[in-house]
Amino acid sequence: MALDGCGVVCKYMLIIFNIIFAVVGFAFLGLGLWLRCSENTRGIFTIGEPDSSTFVTGVTVMIALGIVMLIVVLFGDYGACNEKRCALQVFSVLVFLLAVAEFAVGGLAWSNRMEAGLHLGKFYVSLYERYAMSQDPAIGVILTFIQNSLHCCGITGVSVIEIGQQTCPKPSGFIEHIKMDSCPITIVTVFDSRAPLVMGIFIGTGALLIVAVICSGVLSSQIHRVSSSPQYIILSPSTPSLAAPQPYPPHVTVSNNSFPDQDPVVFTPLPAVNIPLAQA
C-alpha cells in the first residue's frame, strides 16, 4: 500500500517498538514461569507459606505482565507489518491503557515512596532467601540484575558471610572487598532519596507508550485514506488512441485468432448483376 514518508516512518517505528516490547515480555514471562514451575520453588505456590506472599505476588505480576506485553506485540506487529487498521486500533487501545497504568503506578510510587521501597525490599529478601535454600539459577539471574543495578550485595553486605556472593557486583575499592551496601536498605533509600528519578522513569516509559499510540493512529489514518481513495487511470498525452477499424478489401482471408485450430473463413465478393431499367 502506498504510504507517504510519515506513514513509513511510523510503520518502522512501531515494528522496532514491538520487537523491544517482545524481548522484554518474553523475559518477564520466561522468568516468571521458571520461578512458578521450578522444582525448587513450586512448593511455595502449592503449600502457601505465610512468609512467601511477597514472592508469590511478585512472580504472579511478572507472568501477567509478560502475557499482556506479548498480546500487545501480537496486535502491533500484525497491524504494522500487514497494514491492518483493526489490529492497529486494538493495539492503540491496549498501549493507551498500559500508559495510563504506568502514570498511575508512577504517581502511587511517588506519593507512597517509603511504603513502595519497603515492599520491594521485602521482595528482594524473599528472593534472596529462596536462592540461599535452592540455588535456583533463575533467581540468581534476578538477584544479579538487581545487585549490579544498585551496586549492593546481599542482605548484610558483608561478603564473607553472604551465601549468594557470586551474584554480587565486583568491588570498586578495598573497603568493598570487606563490606558493601546492604540491598534492602539501598532499595528503600533509592525510593526515598531518588524519588524524582523513579518518577521520571515511570513518566518516560509512559511517554514512549503515548508516542507508540500516536504512531499507530497516524499509520491507521493513512491506511484508511489510501484504501478509501478512488483509483484513477492517468492518461498521458502520448497515450495512443484507438483507431477506427478499416474495412477489409475483396478477396482477403480473415482468420479468427481466438480459435487457432478453426479453419479460416474466406469471404468472396458477390458478382454484380446488370438489371435493365424498364422503358416508359
Legacy VTK file of the C-alpha trace (Angstrom):
# vtk DataFile Version 3.0
C-alpha trace
ASCII
DATASET POLYDATA
POINTS 280 float
0.000 0.000 0.000
1.340 3.447 -0.937
2.189 5.360 2.265
3.868 8.745 2.428
7.066 9.465 4.350
5.394 9.995 7.734
3.442 6.772 7.398
6.540 4.761 6.518
8.460 6.225 9.496
5.593 5.401 11.866
5.344 1.887 10.459
9.000 1.057 11.092
8.970 2.792 14.478
6.101 0.522 15.511
7.974 -2.556 14.276
11.083 -1.618 16.313
8.941 -0.784 19.352
7.196 -4.145 19.164
10.494 -6.026 18.837
11.807 -4.408 22.035
8.463 -4.980 23.740
8.529 -8.654 22.709
12.033 -9.185 24.134
11.039 -7.651 27.484
7.754 -9.585 27.515
9.471 -12.901 26.843
11.990 -12.131 29.601
9.255 -11.424 32.167
7.172 -14.409 31.121
10.134 -16.786 30.969
11.496 -15.850 34.390
8.032 -15.871 35.918
7.204 -19.323 34.554
10.615 -20.623 35.614
10.051 -19.422 39.170
6.492 -20.754 39.128
7.253 -24.214 37.727
10.775 -24.869 39.016
11.170 -27.833 41.362
12.915 -25.602 43.900
10.115 -23.030 44.140
6.996 -24.952 43.080
6.160 -25.902 46.665
5.860 -22.262 47.678
2.771 -21.856 45.485
1.157 -25.169 46.459
1.794 -25.107 50.208
1.207 -21.382 50.635
3.785 -20.484 53.263
2.781 -17.444 55.307
6.056 -15.586 54.700
6.050 -16.118 50.947
3.168 -13.842 49.943
5.524 -11.157 48.615
7.394 -13.685 46.489
4.189 -15.209 45.109
2.774 -11.766 44.302
5.950 -10.696 42.522
6.096 -13.859 40.389
2.391 -13.550 39.504
2.883 -9.941 38.440
5.832 -10.936 36.243
3.809 -13.650 34.476
0.760 -11.419 33.978
2.858 -8.510 32.708
4.706 -10.760 30.266
1.447 -12.152 28.860
-0.061 -8.676 28.431
3.059 -7.383 26.683
3.102 -10.302 24.248
-0.594 -9.794 23.433
0.145 -6.140 22.684
3.077 -7.161 20.461
0.861 -9.635 18.595
-1.633 -6.953 17.561
1.045 -4.325 16.969
3.269 -6.390 14.696
0.344 -7.818 12.739
-1.194 -4.389 12.224
2.067 -2.642 11.287
3.513 -5.325 9.004
0.250 -6.143 7.184
-1.212 -2.625 7.452
-4.455 -3.739 9.115
-6.476 -0.934 10.686
-8.468 -3.173 13.038
-5.330 -4.649 14.614
-3.761 -1.189 14.929
-6.851 0.124 16.699
-6.772 -2.728 19.230
-3.037 -2.127 19.687
-3.650 1.581 20.323
-6.276 0.857 22.981
-4.055 -1.662 24.789
-0.984 0.569 24.726
-3.028 3.545 25.920
-4.285 1.508 28.878
-0.708 0.484 29.666
0.374 4.128 29.537
-2.424 5.136 31.924
-1.425 2.323 34.274
2.215 3.450 34.029
1.329 7.007 35.033
-0.903 5.736 37.842
1.780 3.424 39.249
4.332 6.225 38.995
2.057 8.575 40.909
1.405 5.990 43.607
5.118 5.211 43.879
5.815 8.935 44.288
3.184 9.548 46.939
3.930 6.307 48.846
7.635 6.023 48.071
8.608 4.807 51.533
5.998 2.054 51.531
6.825 1.082 47.946
10.505 0.837 48.850
9.685 -1.393 51.834
7.606 -3.718 49.640
10.383 -4.021 47.074
12.864 -4.616 49.887
10.703 -7.459 51.189
10.501 -8.896 47.692
14.294 -8.835 47.450
14.639 -10.533 50.841
12.220 -13.285 49.793
14.188 -13.807 46.567
17.464 -13.971 48.463
16.101 -16.478 50.986
14.798 -18.730 48.178
18.140 -18.533 46.419
20.014 -19.370 49.621
17.889 -22.510 50.052
17.679 -23.729 46.454
20.466 -22.025 44.457
17.953 -21.673 41.633
19.656 -20.129 38.564
16.587 -18.086 37.574
16.525 -16.410 40.989
20.274 -15.914 40.660
19.755 -14.008 37.394
17.230 -11.681 39.048
19.480 -11.111 42.073
22.459 -10.405 39.826
20.471 -7.824 37.852
19.170 -6.055 40.993
22.511 -6.041 42.797
24.504 -4.846 39.779
21.955 -2.094 39.098
22.064 -0.822 42.703
25.687 -1.827 43.417
24.866 -3.690 46.613
25.474 -7.195 47.939
23.045 -9.401 49.810
21.121 -8.683 52.963
24.064 -7.705 55.184
26.598 -6.532 52.618
29.435 -8.483 54.292
30.945 -10.598 51.544
32.425 -13.125 53.959
29.082 -14.309 55.294
26.921 -13.795 52.208
25.780 -17.068 50.671
24.981 -15.540 47.283
28.315 -13.796 46.929
28.624 -14.896 43.280
25.618 -12.732 42.432
27.192 -9.589 43.900
28.926 -6.965 41.732
32.682 -6.579 41.642
34.053 -4.398 44.452
35.284 -0.998 43.317
37.666 -0.431 46.241
39.455 -2.053 49.138
36.630 -1.351 51.587
34.053 -3.020 49.351
36.039 -6.270 49.434
35.009 -6.453 53.090
31.700 -4.584 53.294
29.309 -3.352 50.612
25.932 -1.694 50.884
23.001 -3.825 52.013
20.486 -4.310 49.214
17.235 -3.975 51.251
18.462 -0.709 52.775
19.681 0.501 49.389
16.297 -0.204 47.780
14.440 1.787 50.436
16.991 4.607 50.208
16.739 4.782 46.430
12.957 5.105 46.537
13.168 7.748 49.242
16.133 9.855 48.139
15.781 9.380 44.382
12.037 9.614 44.127
12.190 12.195 41.284
14.385 9.804 39.271
11.978 6.913 39.866
9.050 9.134 38.922
10.912 10.236 35.786
11.430 6.612 34.755
7.697 5.918 35.040
6.775 9.124 33.190
9.361 8.489 30.474
8.083 4.963 29.913
4.515 6.235 29.732
5.571 8.935 27.249
7.145 6.300 24.994
3.896 4.364 25.087
1.978 7.508 24.117
4.361 8.015 21.164
3.567 4.462 20.064
-0.163 5.261 20.272
0.334 8.388 18.134
2.333 6.461 15.518
-0.344 3.797 15.421
-3.040 6.430 14.894
-1.095 8.120 12.085
-0.477 4.814 10.322
-4.116 3.775 10.726
-5.400 7.048 9.278
-3.078 6.793 6.274
-4.151 3.213 5.602
-7.783 4.372 5.684
-7.030 7.290 3.347
-5.225 5.144 0.807
-7.825 2.370 0.864
-10.802 4.742 0.531
-9.407 6.976 -2.212
-10.741 6.225 -5.758
-8.364 4.619 -8.207
-7.793 6.646 -11.387
-6.012 5.751 -14.645
-3.861 8.695 -15.644
-3.659 9.116 -19.416
-0.587 10.896 -20.716
-0.632 12.931 -23.930
1.472 10.254 -25.606
-1.161 7.565 -24.985
-2.239 6.218 -28.420
-5.929 6.417 -29.164
-7.936 3.584 -30.516
-8.034 3.685 -34.328
-11.232 3.019 -36.214
-11.341 -0.399 -37.852
-10.557 -0.380 -41.585
-12.746 -2.320 -43.994
-11.224 -5.438 -45.496
-10.605 -5.342 -49.268
-12.088 -8.022 -51.520
-10.528 -11.449 -51.676
-8.938 -11.049 -48.177
-8.881 -14.072 -45.943
-9.849 -13.231 -42.313
-8.876 -15.694 -39.616
-10.151 -15.903 -36.058
-7.177 -15.512 -33.674
-9.225 -16.569 -30.690
-9.591 -20.058 -32.130
-6.304 -21.047 -33.764
-7.483 -24.567 -34.588
-10.525 -23.405 -36.553
-10.366 -23.344 -40.343
-10.107 -19.862 -41.854
-13.229 -18.308 -43.305
-12.932 -16.936 -46.832
-15.285 -14.200 -47.921
-15.737 -13.939 -51.715
-17.298 -10.898 -53.330
-20.784 -11.271 -54.829
-20.991 -10.928 -58.639
-22.518 -7.747 -59.986
-25.785 -8.236 -61.880
-26.941 -5.807 -64.508
-30.669 -5.251 -64.207
-32.217 -3.433 -67.200
-34.415 -0.490 -66.357
-37.998 -0.602 -67.588
-38.729 1.691 -70.543
-41.589 4.031 -70.138
LINES 1 281
280 0 1 2 3 4 5 6 7 8 9 10 11 12 13 14 15 16 17 18 19 20 21 22 23 24 25 26 27 28 29 30 31 32 33 34 35 36 37 38 39 40 41 42 43 44 45 46 47 48 49 50 51 52 53 54 55 56 57 58 59 60 61 62 63 64 65 66 67 68 69 70 71 72 73 74 75 76 77 78 79 80 81 82 83 84 85 86 87 88 89 90 91 92 93 94 95 96 97 98 99 100 101 102 103 104 105 106 107 108 109 110 111 112 113 114 115 116 117 118 119 120 121 122 123 124 125 126 127 128 129 130 131 132 133 134 135 136 137 138 139 140 141 142 143 144 145 146 147 148 149 150 151 152 153 154 155 156 157 158 159 160 161 162 163 164 165 166 167 168 169 170 171 172 173 174 175 176 177 178 179 180 181 182 183 184 185 186 187 188 189 190 191 192 193 194 195 196 197 198 199 200 201 202 203 204 205 206 207 208 209 210 211 212 213 214 215 216 217 218 219 220 221 222 223 224 225 226 227 228 229 230 231 232 233 234 235 236 237 238 239 240 241 242 243 244 245 246 247 248 249 250 251 252 253 254 255 256 257 258 259 260 261 262 263 264 265 266 267 268 269 270 271 272 273 274 275 276 277 278 279
